[in-house]
Structures are given as structure tokens and as C-alpha cells.
């Protein structure tokens, strides 16, 4: 059996988090959105649309200016 309980949040509150996932419009005409990994509210990596058959690739963006480590987080 699976135990069911109340939902709980993991990690830091959103206002304190340095990393988050977000989206932005790819085109002004309202085309498909880009999925992004944001570092300090700046786009750092673009995520592919995951279909379930391929690995989830990340593409580093030019705006990614920092390196992060677990120790610094």
C-alpha cells in the first residue's frame, strides 16, 4: 500500500531560490514557449520538450554567466 498524506514543499521558498524553471515566449506572435532553467532570474539553460523516449537535453545559453556548486548554494 502507498501511504497518502498532506502535500509538503521541498527546498527554499520561491523568493529565496537561485534556481527555478520558467518559460518565455519564443516569438512575439505567441508561438511555442521556451522552457528554461533560470539562475538568479536570468535564463541559463534551454530545456527540450520531453517526449518520454529521449533523454532530457539542456542547452547552455549565452546569458549563463555563472557556475554554481552545491557547496555555494
Secondary structure, DSSP 8 states (H G I E B T S, - for coil): ----------SS-TTT-SEEEEEEESSTT---EEEEEEETTEEEEEE----SSS---EEE-TT------TTT-
